[in-house]
Amino acid sequence: MDISIDFGITVTDLIKRDDDVIFHEMTLSKEEPSLSLLSQLFPDIDFKSDVNLLAVTGGKHLNLGNEIESTKIIHVNEIDAVGEGAMNLSGLSGKNPIIIVSAGSGTACILAQDGNFMHCSGTGVGGGTVLGLSKLLLGTSDPIEIAKLAKEGNESGVDLILEDVVSGPIGELPSETTAVNFGKISKIDSEVSKQDIAAGIVNLVGQTAARIATSVATTFNAKEIIVVGRSPSFNGLKNSLEQAASIMGFSPHFPKNGEYASALGALLVAEKNPSD
């Protein structure tokens, strides 16, 4: 059995490959990586006899050292893990430059070409921002509750759009394009619903990720954008990202199982280079 682990800021993803069958699990990240944590994550596995390969990536994975129960631990750089996993899941060739957006607690942009991966930009705005702002403004950091509220709300209840602030078009931007995120709040006295606030938060994060990604793609002459990570599971965020990207002429790919791209990539990298 081959195993890989991605220690994310919010969620830890676990992958087990038995022959050609991949099993994925996730758990909340509650403590830093350690050998005792590995035993907790896989209580029924004997690392000495059951595991052929153990790959790790993500936050502070170097804490684990080089082996557990005489099984070697292969440490995989996070950028290579995300890149390899995203390209595998997308099915794209990678011959031409592609921008991979890792939309997790924060947002990272990776340039992929010919099997090489380079971190090229990013922002601290991401899924963790959605959770943090929601806790402050809505009294909840439950992703399911936030997603439900956002789906029922409308960001126009908190955002100023172009037709609110200008008398005519700006270039080819649609009139409903966001002009100021949460800009309407300071101009109204009426109470704003939790649903609209949630929609505004998700829209802010999705648009920010899209602006970064499209700017980087333009800089590197990339025609394709792949989005992986857990944040796109917020449908509102995915929609906001897609809409903002479309203004710049991009139609991002959201591959199936993108939430565990990094864990999958760590496994693939380690299997290619088992001696590393």
Secondary structure, DSSP 8 states (H G I E B T S, - for coil): -EEEEEE-SSEEEEEEEETTEEEEEEEE--S---HHHHHHHSTT--TTTT-SEEEEEETTGGGG-SEETTEEEEE--HHHHHHHHHHHHH----SS-EEEEEESSSEEEEEEETTEEEEEEEES-SHHHHHHHHHHHHS---HHHHHHHHHHS-GGGT-EEHHHH-SS--TT--TTSEEETTTTGGG--S---HHHHHHHHHHHHHHHHHHHHHHHHHHTT--EEEEESSGGGSHHHHHHHHHHHHHTT---B--TTGGGHHHHHHHHHHHH-TT-
